[in-house]
Amino acid sequence: MREAGVLTERVGIGGLKPLKHFEARDIIVEVRRALSSSHSIHVFGASSKLLRYPRVIESADSMDSQVYEFRRQRRENVHDWKTTLIHYLRFRQEVEDALEKKENPRIEAQQSLGTF
């Protein structure tokens, strides 16, 4: 990226879904290792299983996921906001539980409309 002149302060990592969790972990850790601390890393489409790896938590500055929505669509063919919210809140609890175990001050919790 440096050589091509496209390296910015923010770097996104995506397309990890088809990979095994340890492969995704290794990519995230290697990207962090290759970049200076002045670069922030965002992981797109992170699964809750990725949060089980302390090195992933330490390497990424931010993550997003719609695992809760994919789970809901797979389990139920219902497309209403209440069901989506329930699945989101369950997923959020999984994420919070994983982050509590890591006690990483770099990670900030995100508020959602579902908590109001």
Wavefront OBJ file of the C-alpha trace (Angstrom):
o trace
v 0.000 0.000 0.000
v 2.837 2.345 0.806
v 4.542 1.649 -2.499
v 1.286 2.229 -4.385
v 0.695 5.506 -2.543
v -2.686 4.461 -1.163
v -1.855 4.076 2.535
v -4.007 6.365 4.680
v -4.304 6.948 8.427
v -7.254 4.533 8.508
v -6.943 1.024 7.157
v -9.908 -1.307 6.707
v -9.740 -5.096 6.690
v -12.688 -6.946 5.194
v -13.527 -10.146 3.385
v -12.662 -12.289 6.394
v -15.919 -14.241 6.542
v -14.823 -17.154 4.311
v -11.640 -17.628 6.345
v -11.179 -19.731 9.436
v -11.057 -17.656 12.621
v -7.359 -18.228 13.217
v -6.602 -17.168 9.612
v -8.565 -13.940 10.065
v -6.779 -13.372 13.379
v -3.386 -13.796 11.743
v -4.229 -11.283 9.001
v -5.399 -8.653 11.496
v -2.327 -9.133 13.690
v 0.061 -9.010 10.713
v -1.507 -5.824 9.341
v -1.133 -4.188 12.772
v 2.474 -5.351 12.965
v 3.209 -3.879 9.515
v 1.719 -0.465 10.318
v 2.840 2.195 12.747
v 0.650 3.196 15.681
v -0.372 6.337 13.782
v -2.601 4.147 11.608
v -5.945 2.920 12.879
v -7.367 -0.416 11.788
v -11.071 -1.115 11.282
v -12.252 -4.712 10.827
v -15.382 -5.071 8.698
v -17.736 -7.976 9.349
v -16.079 -9.260 12.514
v -17.578 -12.341 14.109
v -17.968 -12.725 17.846
v -15.509 -15.633 17.673
v -12.762 -13.241 16.540
v -13.153 -11.418 19.836
v -11.953 -14.515 21.655
v -8.422 -13.734 20.485
v -6.728 -11.127 22.702
v -4.333 -10.238 19.864
v -7.287 -9.268 17.666
v -8.641 -6.973 20.381
v -5.204 -5.413 20.795
v -4.645 -5.027 17.049
v -7.953 -3.538 15.898
v -9.084 -0.032 16.756
v -12.678 -0.634 15.696
v -14.911 -3.385 14.334
v -18.394 -3.811 12.995
v -20.592 -6.782 12.410
v -24.019 -7.800 11.235
v -23.725 -11.359 12.470
v -26.880 -10.859 14.514
v -28.838 -10.022 11.363
v -27.490 -12.975 9.405
v -28.270 -15.294 12.323
v -31.821 -13.982 12.479
v -32.385 -14.385 8.752
v -31.024 -17.908 8.803
v -33.052 -19.059 11.797
v -36.294 -17.241 11.105
v -37.812 -15.930 7.944
v -39.209 -12.911 9.780
v -38.268 -9.384 8.774
v -39.618 -7.214 11.558
v -37.672 -4.729 13.655
v -38.502 -6.373 17.003
v -36.971 -9.708 16.042
v -33.924 -7.974 14.589
v -33.515 -5.956 17.795
v -33.714 -9.073 19.978
v -31.018 -10.798 17.927
v -28.876 -7.651 17.968
v -29.103 -7.366 21.762
v -28.124 -11.026 22.190
v -25.146 -10.525 19.905
v -24.188 -7.333 21.698
v -24.167 -9.216 24.991
v -21.816 -11.817 23.470
v -19.499 -9.013 22.373
v -19.624 -7.254 25.738
v -18.890 -10.539 27.530
v -15.888 -11.144 25.272
v -14.579 -7.615 25.774
v -14.982 -7.749 29.543
v -12.707 -10.760 29.611
v -10.055 -8.783 27.745
v -10.439 -5.553 29.761
v -8.985 -3.502 26.941
v -9.321 0.266 27.503
v -8.831 0.956 23.756
v -12.237 -0.540 22.947
v -15.236 1.697 23.516
v -18.773 0.391 23.690
v -21.196 1.667 21.097
v -24.651 2.834 22.050
v -27.596 1.671 20.001
v -31.197 2.719 19.640
v -32.124 -0.605 21.181
v -30.759 0.471 24.576
v -33.042 3.492 24.892
l 1 2 3 4 5 6 7 8 9 10 11 12 13 14 15 16 17 18 19 20 21 22 23 24 25 26 27 28 29 30 31 32 33 34 35 36 37 38 39 40 41 42 43 44 45 46 47 48 49 50 51 52 53 54 55 56 57 58 59 60 61 62 63 64 65 66 67 68 69 70 71 72 73 74 75 76 77 78 79 80 81 82 83 84 85 86 87 88 89 90 91 92 93 94 95 96 97 98 99 100 101 102 103 104 105 106 107 108 109 110 111 112 113 114 115 116
